[in-house]
Amino acid sequence: MVGDEASQLRSLLEVSYPMENGVVRNWEDMCHVWDYTFGPKKMNIDPTNTKILLTEPPMNPTKNREKMIEVMFEKYGFDSTYIAIQAVLTLYAQGLISGVVIDSGDGVTHICPVYEEFALPHLTRRLDIAGRDITRYLIKLLLLRGYAFNHSADFETVRMMKEKLCYIGYDIEMEQRLALETTVLVESYTLPDGRVI
């Protein structure tokens, strides 16, 4: 099971992620994700008459890029394939060809300078700290407050809580004042089992 179907049954399943820190670690599971994506439940496409644009993080290992191309041509039979660095496409989406992109995803954060449509790998920085780490930290904080969690099921619940309630504070001093002196930052969240935290 993949995606929303797996999410709905997460209390009964052992959930795994084919990618770790932005790099594919389990190609068999990654192919399950692609089967689901290209298949009748989502895109329902015939790859043989289709071109595909794939994205990759900066500094993606060459063997991963080669494996992606191999899978797209040999397993799925795509007509043609192009792989672009995510940071370059982020700038294109803004109508820019140069800039610095900070891309913090689920498993990895990249700071990638781009000059005239080319990522600069010698200046790119990779941090293996990202959204999944924040979710784990929130689970740790909730455990310290006495809440009990089933790891597989509740990881997704805490991730959804994070995405709904958390934000980046731009004025740290003001955020600390609000936290200490007011209840402005206090929010309730109803868990799937009905508990409110």
Buried (B, 14 or more C-beta within 10 A) or exposed (E): BBEEEBBEEBEEBEBEEBBBBBBBBEBEBBBBBBBBEBEEEEEEBEBEEBEBEBBBBBBBEEEBEEBBBEBBBEEBEBEEBEBBBBBBEBBEEEEEEEBBBEBBBBBBBBBBBBEEEEBEEEEBEBEEBBBBBBBEEBBEEBEEEEBEBEEBBBBBBBBBBBEEEEEEEEEEEEBEEBEEEEEEEEEEBEBEEEEEE
